Each structure stands twice: as C-alpha cells, then as structure tokens.
C-alpha cells in the first residue's frame, strides 16, 4: 500500500508524493510517485507528464510520513 510523504529537498520547496515503502537506512535513492507541491500544483522544474521521480538521499533534508486514511478514521478514547 502506498504511503503519502512530504520530502524536504535542500534549497527547494517541499514535494508531496506517494512511495511504495519507506526507504531503509542503506538506500541511496528515493522513488516518489505523483510528485506535486503541498498546494497540489505542479512542481515548476518537472515536466507536466512526469509521474515518477527518483531523488538521491544526499539531496533530501528529511521526510515526513503523513497518516493514511485508515489511521485518520481510528477513534481514540475520550475522557469527559
């Protein structure tokens, strides 16, 4: 199942996309599907028809993992 992430690239705006699995500590590349900006607009330095981008880990500052739809639907206990 694909996970939605936000990739923070050095000296660039963050990119939102999906990955098949989280990168392991030994990976040197990260493959991102459906890259877009946080507001949903196209990334200005990518062609319009691009659906997958491969970035070297050395250019990535950090990666945020967003919760999936199933995780957002989980209702926790509420104290009143």
LINMOGI-V93405 format. One record per residue. N is the residue number from 1. RES is the residue in one small letter. SS is DSSP state (h for helix, s for strand, l for the rest). PSI is psi in whole degrees, 0 to 359 (* if undefined). Layout:
# LINMOGI-V93405
n->N res->RES ss->SS psi->PSI
n->N res->RES ss->SS psi->PSI
This chain:
# LINMOGI-V93405
n->1 res->x ss->l psi->132
n->2 res->x ss->l psi->144
n->3 res->x ss->s psi->141
n->4 res->x ss->s psi->134
n->5 res->x ss->s psi->162
n->6 res->x ss->s psi->121
n->7 res->x ss->s psi->125
n->8 res->x ss->s psi->108
n->9 res->x ss->s psi->141
n->10 res->x ss->l psi->129
n->11 res->x ss->l psi->25
n->12 res->x ss->l psi->165
n->13 res->x ss->l psi->151
n->14 res->x ss->l psi->149
n->15 res->x ss->s psi->133
n->16 res->x ss->s psi->142
n->17 res->x ss->s psi->182
n->18 res->x ss->s psi->145
n->19 res->x ss->s psi->152
n->20 res->x ss->l psi->319
n->21 res->x ss->l psi->152
n->22 res->x ss->l psi->145
n->23 res->x ss->l psi->145
n->24 res->x ss->l psi->165
n->25 res->x ss->l psi->339
n->26 res->x ss->l psi->355
n->27 res->x ss->l psi->145
n->28 res->x ss->l psi->348
n->29 res->x ss->s psi->150
n->30 res->x ss->s psi->125
n->31 res->x ss->s psi->123
n->32 res->x ss->s psi->129
n->33 res->x ss->s psi->147
n->34 res->x ss->s psi->56
n->35 res->x ss->s psi->139
n->36 res->x ss->s psi->166
n->37 res->x ss->s psi->169
n->38 res->x ss->l psi->331
n->39 res->x ss->l psi->5
n->40 res->x ss->l psi->355
n->41 res->x ss->l psi->164
n->42 res->x ss->l psi->152
n->43 res->x ss->l psi->125
n->44 res->x ss->l psi->334
n->45 res->x ss->l psi->8
n->46 res->x ss->l psi->149
n->47 res->x ss->l psi->153
n->48 res->x ss->l psi->330
n->49 res->x ss->l psi->2
n->50 res->x ss->l psi->130
n->51 res->x ss->l psi->342
n->52 res->x ss->s psi->136
n->53 res->x ss->s psi->142
n->54 res->x ss->s psi->118
n->55 res->x ss->s psi->141
n->56 res->x ss->s psi->141
n->57 res->x ss->h psi->332
n->58 res->x ss->h psi->338
n->59 res->x ss->h psi->353
n->60 res->x ss->s psi->127
n->61 res->x ss->s psi->308
n->62 res->x ss->s psi->167
n->63 res->x ss->s psi->131
n->64 res->x ss->s psi->134
n->65 res->x ss->s psi->119
n->66 res->x ss->l psi->150
n->67 res->x ss->l psi->147
n->68 res->x ss->l psi->171
n->69 res->x ss->h psi->319
n->70 res->x ss->h psi->320
n->71 res->x ss->h psi->327
n->72 res->x ss->h psi->335
n->73 res->x ss->h psi->350
n->74 res->x ss->l psi->129
n->75 res->x ss->l psi->124
n->76 res->x ss->l psi->175
n->77 res->x ss->l psi->140
n->78 res->x ss->l psi->129
n->79 res->x ss->l psi->134
n->80 res->x ss->l psi->*
